[in-house]
Amino acid sequence: MNRDTSNSQGARPVISNLRLTAKLIPIIAPFIAKNDIRYYLSGVNVRPHKSGGAIICATNGHALGAIHDREAICDEEVTLRLDARMLQSCAGNIHGNRIIKVLNDRLVVVEGDSEAEAYIQAGDPVIDPVAAFPRYERVIPELSTIQPGLLGSYSADLVALLERAATAAAKSNGTSKIKFNGIQFFNVNGNACGSAVARIPAAEDFIGVIMPMRADAVVGVPSWCGQMAKVDDLAGMGVAA
């Protein structure tokens, strides 16, 4: 983004020439940190990609979500604050192809066709004009190391973030009945103590990574499962009843 750094008062630089696909933001929003002293985790990081567009990324330090916005216009990396009404506006009127842009130094959601303003976010949207975070390339494993399947133990709260992302992805495609929000899981080199990688079929350009939790032991299948009645026994019980 073009930034005006001529302000001698030490004010934050002004961003411009930014356009993001609004309906992709709710897919990333679940991974924004809440009430974390690490202020730079409380927004979304937007960074140009060498193949065009931009990568939109967020992390709470335990789970990371990133998506390639192929239609984005982004000249320079920035981390942005998005308030609750901004997130609601991004999720609205999916068929209207809403866009996030900059107008008078503020983030604005506009209708894609008419450019009519749907929401203007008050205040400076830049969380930190200097710190570049997160570095998703440090978290996302090399593609050659990823194998299908979920191994190890992971916090249900982190898995729930992926479920919210999958629901948002389905809605972004205009799906009216959100029942089957598929999530595909992968492990890294078969390591049960490593990160889990998640893909969402409804958003092919999304990738999620969740950190493992420390478990005392792998408990396996409950012992009572080895003591279940045989199928023939169950049939006999039905006849007797």
N, C-alpha and C positions, 0 to 999 in steps of 0.2 A: 504494500500500500504506500502511496505517496504520503509522506509525513512532513509537516511543517515544523522544523526544528529551530526556527529563527526567533522564537519567543525567548527573550532575555530574562523573563521572570521565573524561569524554571518550571513552567507549566508543562503538563504532559503533551506529547505531540498529538497532532490531529490526524485521524485516519481518513482515507478517502479511497475511491475506486475499489469498493468492496461490494460484492454481490454473492449471496449464499442462497441455496435452495431451502426455503423455510421448513418444508415438511420433513427434512432429514434431521433437523435439530432435536425433535422429540425422541428419536432413536438413540441419540447420544446423551440426552439430558439425564437419564437415570444414573450415569456414572459421575456426575458433578458432585464434588464433596459438599457435605452439609455440616455447618458449625465446626469447621476445622481451622485450627490456628494457622495452618499453611494457606494463607489467603489466595495464593496462586493456583490452588486446586478448586477454587469456587467458581470457575468459569469454563469456557470452552476455548481450546487452542485451535487456531486456524493457520494453516501453513500451505503455501503453494506446492504443487506436486509437479515433478519434472515432465509428466505425461499430459499436463494440463489440469485445470481445475484446482481443487484444494482438498487437503485432508482436514476433517473436523474431528477433534479428539477431546476426550475428557477422562479424568481418573480421580478416584477418591483415595488412591494410594494402595488399594487392595484389589480393585477391578478397573479395567480400562476398556473403553469403547472407542473405536475409530471408524470413520467412513469416508470414502472418496466421493466428494461432490464434484462430479464431472462437468457440471455447468457453471461452477463457481468462477468468479473473477477475484483474484487475490494476488497482489503484487509482492506482499511482504508479510512475514509471520506476525501474528498478534494474538493475545489472550483476552477474551471478551467476557464481560459480565452480562448475564441475561436474567432479567427479573422474572417473576412468576407470570405476569401478564404477557411478557414477551413470549414465554414458552407456550402459553395458552394460544396466543395469536398464531404462532408457527404451526400449531396443531389444527387450526381452524381452516375451513374452506379449502380442503385438500385439492379439489378439482379446479380451484382458481389459480394454482401454481404460484403461490405467494413467494415473495423474494425479501430477503433482508438486505438492506442497503444503508448507506450513510447519508444523512441529510442534516446540514447545519451542525455537524460534529456529533450527531446523535444517531443511534441505531433506529431504523424505521422498518416496519413490515408493510409492504405494499402488495396490492393485487398484481399478479404477473402480467395480465393483459392491459388493464387500464392504468396501472401505476397509482391507483387510489390508495391513500394511506389507511391501513387497518389498525396500526398501533405505532406510537412514538414513545420510545423509552427515554425517560428523563435521566439526566446526568451523564458523566463521562463513562463510556462503555469499556475503556481500556483498563484492565486490572493491573497490569505491570508493563510499561513500555520497554523495559530492559530485559527482565528475566524471560528466558525461553523455556517453557515447560508446559506439558510433559514432553519427554523425548520418547515417542512411541516406538522408535526403532530399537530402543534398549529393552523393551518389554515384549514386543511381538517376536516370536521365535523365527528362525530361518525356515523357509518353506520346506526345505529338504529334511527337516527334523520332525515334521508334524505327521502323526499317524492317527487314523480313525480310532475312536473309542475314548471313554472317560475312565481314568484310573485315579485312585487315591480318594482323599476326603476333602470336601469343599464346603464352605459355609453356605447354608441355605439362603442367607440374606444376599450373598453375592450371586447365587443362581437366580434369585428373584429379580435382580437387576437385569439379567439377560432376558427373563420372561417379559419384563416391561418393555425392553428394547424390541423384542419380537412382536409384541402387540402393537407398538407404535409403527413398526415396519409394515405390518399388515394393513393398518389404517392408512398409511401413506400411499398404499397402492389402491386405495378406494374400496377395500374389502369391507362389506357391510356386516358380515357375520364373522366375528373373531372367535373361532373355536379351536382351530388347529394351528397354533403358533409354533411351527417347527424350529428346533434348535439342534444343530449338529455339533457334537463335541469331538475334540481331538486331544491327544496327549503328545508330549514331547519326548521322542526316543524311548517310549515305553516306561518313562520314569513316573512312578506313582507318587513321588514327593515333589513333582514339578508343577508348573503352571498348566492350567487347562485352557485350551483355545476353543472358541465358539464361533460358529457361522450361522447366519440366519437366511434361509432360502428366500424369504420375502425381501431381503435387502442384500443382494449379491456383493455389494461393495463394502459391507460391514464386517468387522472382525472384533471379537471381544476376547479379553484375556483375564482370567481370575486366578488369584494366588491360592495356593493350597493351605489347608489348615493342618495343624499338628495333631495327629490322632495317636492315642496310646497304643492301639493295635488294630490290625485289620480283622474284624470280627467274623467276616464271612457270612454264611447262611445260618440262621438260627437252628439249634440242635433239634427242635421239635419237627422240623421239616423232614428229618430222616426217620421220623416215627409215624409218618402219616399212613393212614389206611390205604391198602391197595385198592385199585379201581374195582376189582371183583368184590372186595369186602363192602365197598360203598353201594354197589348194585344190590348185594344181598340185604343190606340194611334197608334199602328202599322197598324191597319186596316184603320184608318183615313188617314194615310200617303199614 
